[in-house]
């Protein structure tokens, strides 16, 4: 994982990731490809708590039927 200092707010991150998801959706692959993402904003607490929130958001996205993004 690469650390970035405050690349953008959570809404901008969601817009960027959703754009990437739509790009993947429009592509033709030789096998089925889906794109789901979980987005979390680092507010306070430990890095581990931040990663747990992002991971939980990812699993929420996957459980929503794939090809989706979820905010933590």
Buried (B, 14 or more C-beta within 10 A) or exposed (E): EEEEEEEEEBEEBBEBBBEEBEEEEEEEEEEEEEBBBBBBBBEEEEEEEBEBBBEBBBEBBBEEEBBBBBBB
